[in-house]
Structures are given as C-alpha cells and as structure tokens.
Amino acid sequence: MNRKVMFSHDDKSRSPMRNAKTREGKEVYRHPEGRFIVLEFQGIGGKFREAFHPREIIGWSDVG
C-alpha cells in the first residue's frame, strides 16, 4: 500500500521547510503495536527506506 508523507526537511538542516512537499512511498513494514511504519522510496541512487510515526502519514487511520 502506498502512503504519503510530508518532506519537511532538507539535507542541510533539520529545521522545517516553509513549502514542504509530499512524497509517496510503499509501506513495507508496520510495527505490530502501531509505533512506527517503514516506507520504501525510489531515489536517484536507488531504493531507500525510512521509518515514520503514524501521525506523520498523510490521511493515516488505524484501519488498513
């Protein structure tokens, strides 16, 4: 299942960007107790994975 998250930081700073963009990744793992979700993205150098708290997922619900 594909999920969308806000790309809110750049590679030079951990401070939030003003015009944050969304990016879409494939959900590859969900913690059994819902503590985090791992999404896989396609980047220029290949695929990479990143973990997110469920609140960071756009349109997240506990169902599905």
Secondary structure, 3 states (H helix, E strand, C coil): CEEEEEECCCCCCCCCCCCCEEEEEEEEEECCCCCCEEEEEEECCEEEEEEECHHHEECCCCCC
